[in-house]
C-alpha cells in the first residue's frame, strides 16, 4: 500500500474524515501531502493547504 501512496502527490479528504494522526503519519512517510482539515468543533486546528482543498469537489465531480 505504501508504494501506491508514494505515487500520489496528495490525498484530499473531507472534514468528516478528520484525518486520524496515524493516517497522516503514513502519508508523510510516503512523502504524500495530507489535505484533510479538522472538523470545526476541534479545539486545536492543524494547518492544511486551503487552495488545494478547494480542488476536492473537482475530483469527485469528474471521476
ZAGU-498099 format. One record per residue (C-alpha): residue number from 1; chain; x, y negated, z negated. Coordinates in nm, 4 decimals. Each point is the difference from the previous one (the first is absolute). Example, Ala and Ser with C-alpha at 12.3 -4.5 7.8 and 13.67 -1.06 7.14 Angstrom:
<nodes>
 num chaine        x        y        z
   1      A   1.2300   0.4500  -0.7800
   2      A   0.1370  -0.3440   0.0660
</nodes>
This chain:
<nodes>
 num chaine        x        y        z
   1      A   0.0000   0.0000   0.0000
   2      A   0.2880  -0.2365  -0.0734
   3      A   0.1132   0.0251   0.3619
   4      A  -0.3436  -0.1124   0.1203
   5      A   0.0031  -0.2951  -0.2376
   6      A   0.3450  -0.1023   0.1221
   7      A  -0.1397  -0.0485   0.3514
   8      A  -0.2534  -0.2529  -0.1278
   9      A   0.1135  -0.3542  -0.0589
  10      A  -0.2802  -0.0730  -0.2453
  11      A  -0.3056   0.1543  -0.1590
  12      A  -0.3029  -0.2292  -0.0209
  13      A  -0.2739   0.1012  -0.2409
  14      A  -0.3104  -0.1562  -0.1515
  15      A  -0.0170  -0.1462  -0.3479
  16      A  -0.2182   0.2944  -0.0984
  17      A   0.3024   0.2268   0.0426
  18      A   0.1812  -0.2176  -0.2540
  19      A   0.3352   0.1585   0.0801
  20      A   0.1119   0.2277  -0.2780
  21      A   0.3624  -0.0679  -0.0903
  22      A   0.1029   0.3528   0.0994
  23      A  -0.1275  -0.0655   0.3534
  24      A   0.1882  -0.3293   0.0211
  25      A   0.3153   0.1690  -0.1301
  26      A  -0.0197   0.2636   0.2723
  27      A  -0.0540  -0.2671   0.2665
  28      A   0.2995  -0.1953  -0.1263
  29      A   0.2105   0.3168   0.0039
  30      A  -0.0894   0.0416   0.3679
  31      A   0.0758  -0.3674   0.0732
  32      A  -0.3676  -0.0633   0.0777
  33      A  -0.1778  -0.3134  -0.1189
  34      A  -0.3143   0.0565  -0.2075
  35      A  -0.2596  -0.2691   0.0708
  36      A  -0.2533   0.0879  -0.2678
  37      A  -0.1309  -0.2865  -0.2116
  38      A  -0.1275   0.0694  -0.3470
  39      A  -0.3639  -0.0431  -0.0892
  40      A  -0.0807  -0.3529  -0.1085
  41      A  -0.0914   0.1076  -0.3538
  42      A   0.3587   0.1148  -0.0745
  43      A   0.1751  -0.2229  -0.2510
  44      A   0.3328   0.0257   0.1841
  45      A   0.0096  -0.0342   0.3759
  46      A   0.2892   0.1193   0.2139
  47      A   0.1212  -0.1825   0.3099
  48      A  -0.0988   0.1284   0.3442
  49      A   0.0192  -0.1318   0.3542
  50      A  -0.3291  -0.1885   0.0338
  51      A   0.0383  -0.0556   0.3741
  52      A   0.0668   0.3676   0.0667
  53      A  -0.2975   0.0962  -0.2184
  54      A  -0.2244  -0.1959   0.2397
  55      A   0.1018   0.2427   0.2775
  56      A  -0.1723   0.2886  -0.1810
  57      A  -0.3393  -0.0642   0.1604
  58      A   0.1560  -0.0039   0.3480
  59      A   0.1415   0.3471  -0.0496
  60      A  -0.3259   0.1442  -0.1346
  61      A  -0.2180  -0.1585   0.2691
  62      A   0.2257   0.1115   0.2829
  63      A   0.0749   0.3547  -0.1081
</nodes>
